Amino acid sequence: MALLVAAGSGVAMALQGSLNAALGKVAGLWETTFIVHATGLVLAAALVFAFRVGDGSVFTKAPWYTYLGGFIGVMIIYAVARSIPLVGVAGATTAIILGQVCTAALIDYFGLFGLEKIPFNWYRILGALAMAGGAWLMLRRQLS
């Protein structure tokens, strides 16, 4: 089930990137980044208040670095909205996924952010190489 949810998130990311790129052509890249986060804030706030989740003590419990996700989100929205018009949805998504997998493998290997360490093995290395080869095939027109 977790993998289906993750795949659904991939579908949502491709749709969101396409919508953000289209909005960026009309509104501008920084304005698009603001609009995306403002509308997301409205939805998230409505859901938190509608379902009355949490007691607010999270702000004193979570480590400081866990709050950097919002800053990273701004960079992500900007970069995706900027790259899709230049290389297309498939090209940008391929590069995004390759970057995600390589970073995720390092996070797993070192057990960063309190996560369990997951060592590399031949299957993971071969999978990463196959993915990099697939990315090269998808992006070779943009790379030349």
C-alpha positions, -999 to 999 in steps of 0.1 A, spaced: 0 0 0 28 24 8 43 19 -27 9 27 -42 7 59 -22 42 68 -32 34 62 -69 3 84 -65 25 111 -51 47 107 -83 16 112 -104 6 143 -84 42 157 -87 41 154 -125 7 171 -126 18 198 -102 50 205 -121 30 209 -153 5 232 -137 32 252 -120 51 256 -153 19 268 -171 11 292 -142 47 304 -144 43 315 -180 14 337 -170 23 349 -135 61 346 -133 82 321 -115 85 337 -81 48 346 -82 40 310 -90 61 298 -61 42 322 -38 7 312 -52 15 275 -48 26 278 -12 -2 302 -3 -29 279 -17 -12 249 -1 -12 268 33 -49 275 30 -57 238 23 -33 225 50 -47 250 76 -83 240 67 -75 203 71 -56 208 104 -84 229 119 -112 207 104 -98 175 118 -83 191 149 -50 172 146 -22 177 170 -20 200 201 6 225 189 34 211 210 52 199 178 70 232 177 89 224 209 95 187 201 109 186 166 145 193 159 152 227 143 164 212 109 130 195 103 116 230 96 138 235 66 113 215 44 94 247 37 125 265 24 134 235 3 98 234 -10 102 270 -23 134 260 -42 117 229 -56 86 247 -69 108 274 -85 132 248 -101 104 226 -114 85 255 -129 117 268 -145 129 235 -159 97 220 -174 93 246 -201 130 241 -211 132 203 -212 96 191 -210 77 172 -183 93 139 -190 129 152 -192 125 173 -160 108 145 -141 135 121 -151 162 144 -138 141 150 -106 137 113 -100 174 106 -105 183 133 -81 158 120 -56 170 84 -58 207 94 -55 200 116 -25 176 91 -9 203 64 -12 228 86 6 202 94 33 195 57 37 232 48 38 242 73 64 209 71 84 205 108 83 177 127 101 172 98 126 163 73 100 174 37 100 206 30 81 202 9 50 234 -2 34 241 -4 -3 241 -38 -19 246 -50 -54 209 -48 -62 207 -12 -51 238 -3 -70 226 -20 -102 192 -4 -98 208 30 -95 230 24 -125 200 12 -146 181 42 -136 210 65 -145 212 48 -179 175 52 -184 178 89 -174 206 93 -199 185 78 -227 155 100 -217 177 131 -215 203 126 -242 187 151 -266 189 178 -238 225 168 -229 239 171 -263 
